[in-house]
Amino acid sequence: MTMTYIGNTTRHWYRNYKTRAQLARLPDYILKDVGLKRADVIRETSKPFWRQ
């Protein structure tokens, strides 16, 4: 493995962690505007950070 690959993977995992945390904080009225339900958010945010 190269350092570039490790760096890219780490950044990708961190981005997953941060965006899922942000998603979890959105109120229901905004989720509705973008076509999501709270159950969708729970399913997504329960994934480990390394999963797509």
C-alpha positions as CSV (number, residue, x, y, z in Angstrom):
1,M,0.0,0.0,0.0
2,T,1.2,3.4,-0.8
3,M,1.0,6.4,1.5
4,T,-1.3,8.1,-1.1
5,Y,-3.8,5.2,-0.9
6,I,-3.7,5.3,2.9
7,G,-4.2,9.0,3.0
8,N,-7.1,8.9,0.5
9,T,-8.8,6.1,2.4
10,T,-8.4,7.9,5.7
11,R,-9.9,11.1,4.2
12,H,-12.8,9.1,2.8
13,W,-13.5,7.5,6.1
14,Y,-13.4,10.8,7.9
15,R,-15.7,12.4,5.3
16,N,-18.2,9.5,5.9
17,Y,-18.0,10.1,9.7
18,K,-18.6,13.8,9.4
19,T,-21.4,13.8,6.8
20,R,-23.3,11.1,8.7
21,A,-23.0,13.1,11.9
22,Q,-24.3,16.2,10.1
23,L,-27.1,14.2,8.6
24,A,-28.1,12.9,12.0
25,R,-28.5,16.5,13.3
26,L,-30.9,17.6,10.5
27,P,-34.4,18.3,11.6
28,D,-37.3,16.3,10.1
29,Y,-38.6,19.3,8.1
30,I,-35.3,19.5,6.2
31,L,-35.2,15.8,5.7
32,K,-38.6,15.9,4.2
33,D,-37.5,18.7,1.8
34,V,-34.8,16.4,0.4
35,G,-36.9,13.3,0.3
36,L,-35.6,11.4,3.3
37,K,-37.3,10.0,6.3
38,R,-35.9,9.6,9.8
39,A,-35.7,5.9,9.3
40,D,-33.4,6.5,6.2
41,V,-31.2,8.6,8.4
42,I,-31.0,6.0,11.2
43,R,-30.1,3.3,8.7
44,E,-27.4,5.5,7.1
45,T,-25.9,6.8,10.4
46,S,-25.8,3.3,12.0
47,K,-23.2,2.2,9.4
48,P,-19.6,2.0,10.4
49,F,-17.5,4.9,9.0
50,W,-15.7,2.5,6.6
51,R,-18.9,1.3,4.9
52,Q,-20.3,2.9,1.8
